[in-house]
Amino acid sequence: MRVVVVALGKMGLPLATYIARAGHEVVGCDISAQTVELVNAGRAPFPGEAGLEEALGAAVAGGRLRATTDTAGAVAEGPDLVVAVAPLYVDGDAQPDWRNVDAVCEAIGAGLRAGCVVSIETTVPVGSTRSRVAPALVAASGLRAGEDFDVVFSPERVSSGHVFRDLDTYPKLVGGLDAGGEARGVSLYEQFIAAEVRAMGSAEAAELTKLAETTYRDVNIAFANELARFADGAGLDVARVIEAANSQPYSHIHSPGVAVGGHCIPVYPYFLLAGDRHARLPRVAREVNDAMPAFAVGLLERELGSLEGQSILILGVAYRGGVKETAFSGAAGLRDELAARGARPLASDPLYTDGELVAAGYEPLSADEAVAGAIVQADHDSYRALGAADVGGASVVVDGRGVLDLDAFAAGGVRVLRIGRP
Ligand SMILES: NC(=O)c1ccc[n+]([C@@H]2O[C@H](COP(=O)([O-])OP(=O)(O)OC[C@H]3O[C@@H](n4cnc5c(N)ncnc54)[C@H](O)[C@@H]3O)[C@@H](O)[C@H]2O)c1
């Protein structure tokens, strides 16, 4: 099978490599010349994806994977399947900015040949595959959707860091514009996905499933965060409560934390809300989760008194441990909340150089600087080994992810506060 994968980001590149590893001929397309150059050299442009570097090197060396900036040209070579996984960027209020996805559709459409199946894997609001993507492909190609070519929606359900494992494990959902197109999409995916490939009956059902599973997590975490706030006020340990509640099979409460970040979980509830004006829970969950950075700063303030003029260290600007990505990171909420209370927010992150921290909007902690307090924002593995001497001289640390070794801090006389665990 010949496959084109458009957008070689944290999702697209592992997917392209996975397809090539299964023995197919893959061309990856990206607008970034630097990404294309690195991929053609067999090197991953970002760290932290398990097995990627090795599999990518082997696929490129074996001639099964190459990259180009010419999407239309790659699609014009007449592949069986084109997979598009460019991100749908959103603004600060999570309103979709379609320019990126529209550009991808235009480039694919410009090269599209009859007989191809185009699969959209970018998470989109319900109805977008039928009402936006397919018409854009038709307009750019002059071909008929459902007759000359097919369009399906197949959500990325994997997580950065272990994409291969997730592709091997979770059912791959495929929804089409009609039964014939969906069946063709399913049979193409079955040629490389190790897990079950599940026909969803329509593109809309597949789109809604992705929004349902991500919004479920946001709502669940919001509930855990509400429990944590209550437990904090009542002098109870929320971790003990949640663990006990989950010891029977009907309770699946997630863990509270300082923030919900990343491209997906804090964004997709808004996609759901955009299509369902009667929905209420996703909006409330967003409010609850968005308030957690302020709650964490409040814990620090309770201990240190006014934060006015005090330097406070944010440990981890990545939205979660091990992933070099700051999209919708809770670090931004902490920085802004600290600044609003008159503090001077500083940041450090083992995945980012000082220059990268500045570019991302953070002031790096310098080696000779002392801070009054610190807040752990990302659950980087290395933070489990931190001790009292590693937090810039802070006398109080809010462990927003429950990763610190309490004994190591107690031994150094540094107080550690945790969310919902007074
Ligand atoms: N990151 C995740 O954990 C995750 C999980 C599930 C689903 N997703 C979905 O995957 C999508 C992609 O996410 P990602 O993490 O791979 O993004 P990313 O930011 O890592 O990569 C995006 C890539 O798209 C490229 N690109 C942008 N515009 C392009 C264009 N017009 N033509 C070709 N390439 C273009 C960029 O150069 C970049 O390499 C998200 O929008 C989301 O829908 C992501």
The ligand as an SDF file (V2000), in Angstrom:
LIG
                    3D

 44 48  0  0  0  0  0  0  0  0999 V2000
   -0.2550   15.6040   20.7930 N   0  0  0  0  0  0  0  0  0  0  0  0
   -1.1310   14.7510   21.2590 C   0  0  0  0  0  0  0  0  0  0  0  0
   -0.9170   14.1610   22.3390 O   0  0  0  0  0  0  0  0  0  0  0  0
   -2.3930   14.4200   20.4960 C   0  0  0  0  0  0  0  0  0  0  0  0
   -3.1940   13.3890   20.9830 C   0  0  0  0  0  0  0  0  0  0  0  0
   -4.3360   13.0510   20.2830 C   0  0  0  0  0  0  0  0  0  0  0  0
   -4.6670   13.7370   19.1350 C   0  0  0  0  0  0  0  0  0  0  0  0
   -3.8640   14.7400   18.6530 N   0  0  0  0  0  0  0  0  0  0  0  0
   -4.2480   15.3630   17.3910 C   0  0  0  0  0  0  0  0  0  0  0  0
   -3.1660   15.4520   16.5160 O   0  0  0  0  0  0  0  0  0  0  0  0
   -3.0960   16.7540   15.9280 C   0  0  0  0  0  0  0  0  0  0  0  0
   -1.6560   17.0460   15.6640 C   0  0  0  0  0  0  0  0  0  0  0  0
   -0.9940   17.1790   16.8870 O   0  0  0  0  0  0  0  0  0  0  0  0
    0.5840   17.1030   17.0220 P   0  0  0  0  0  0  0  0  0  0  0  0
    0.8470   16.9150   18.4760 O   0  0  0  0  0  0  0  0  0  0  0  0
    1.1390   16.1270   16.0570 O   0  0  0  0  0  0  0  0  0  0  0  0
    1.0120   18.5670   16.5830 O   0  0  0  0  0  0  0  0  0  0  0  0
    2.4950   19.1550   16.4980 P   0  0  0  0  0  0  0  0  0  0  0  0
    2.3830   20.5820   16.8640 O   0  0  0  0  0  0  0  0  0  0  0  0
    3.4770   18.2780   17.2020 O   0  0  0  0  0  0  0  0  0  0  0  0
    2.8650   19.0440   14.9430 O   0  0  0  0  0  0  0  0  0  0  0  0
    2.1660   19.6880   13.9440 C   0  0  0  0  0  0  0  0  0  0  0  0
    2.9400   19.5500   12.6380 C   0  0  0  0  0  0  0  0  0  0  0  0
    2.0870   20.0110   11.6020 O   0  0  0  0  0  0  0  0  0  0  0  0
    2.8990   20.6810   10.6710 C   0  0  0  0  0  0  0  0  0  0  0  0
    2.0340   21.4900    9.8190 N   0  0  0  0  0  0  0  0  0  0  0  0
    1.3410   22.5990   10.1660 C   0  0  0  0  0  0  0  0  0  0  0  0
    0.6720   23.0640    9.0920 N   0  0  0  0  0  0  0  0  0  0  0  0
    0.9320   22.2390    8.0630 C   0  0  0  0  0  0  0  0  0  0  0  0
    0.5490   22.2050    6.7000 C   0  0  0  0  0  0  0  0  0  0  0  0
   -0.2560   23.1500    6.1990 N   0  0  0  0  0  0  0  0  0  0  0  0
    1.0280   21.2260    5.9220 N   0  0  0  0  0  0  0  0  0  0  0  0
    1.8690   20.2800    6.4120 C   0  0  0  0  0  0  0  0  0  0  0  0
    2.2710   20.2580    7.7020 N   0  0  0  0  0  0  0  0  0  0  0  0
    1.8120   21.2320    8.5170 C   0  0  0  0  0  0  0  0  0  0  0  0
    3.8710   21.4400   11.5310 C   0  0  0  0  0  0  0  0  0  0  0  0
    4.9930   21.9010   10.8320 O   0  0  0  0  0  0  0  0  0  0  0  0
    4.2070   20.3910   12.6000 C   0  0  0  0  0  0  0  0  0  0  0  0
    5.2920   19.5710   12.1980 O   0  0  0  0  0  0  0  0  0  0  0  0
   -3.7640   17.6590   16.9930 C   0  0  0  0  0  0  0  0  0  0  0  0
   -4.4050   18.7670   16.5070 O   0  0  0  0  0  0  0  0  0  0  0  0
   -4.7970   16.7330   17.5480 C   0  0  0  0  0  0  0  0  0  0  0  0
   -5.9490   16.8160   16.7670 O   0  0  0  0  0  0  0  0  0  0  0  0
   -2.7300   15.0880   19.3180 C   0  0  0  0  0  0  0  0  0  0  0  0
  1  2  1  0
  2  3  2  0
  2  4  1  0
  4  5  1  0
  4 44  2  0
  5  6  2  0
  6  7  1  0
  7  8  2  0
  8  9  1  0
  8 44  1  0
  9 10  1  0
  9 42  1  0
 10 11  1  0
 11 12  1  0
 11 40  1  0
 12 13  1  0
 13 14  1  0
 14 15  2  0
 14 16  1  0
 14 17  1  0
 17 18  1  0
 18 19  2  0
 18 20  1  0
 18 21  1  0
 21 22  1  0
 22 23  1  0
 23 24  1  0
 23 38  1  0
 24 25  1  0
 25 26  1  0
 25 36  1  0
 26 27  1  0
 26 35  1  0
 27 28  2  0
 28 29  1  0
 29 30  1  0
 29 35  2  0
 30 31  1  0
 30 32  2  0
 32 33  1  0
 33 34  2  0
 34 35  1  0
 36 37  1  0
 36 38  1  0
 38 39  1  0
 40 41  1  0
 40 42  1  0
 42 43  1  0
M  CHG  2   8   1  16  -1
M  END
$$$$
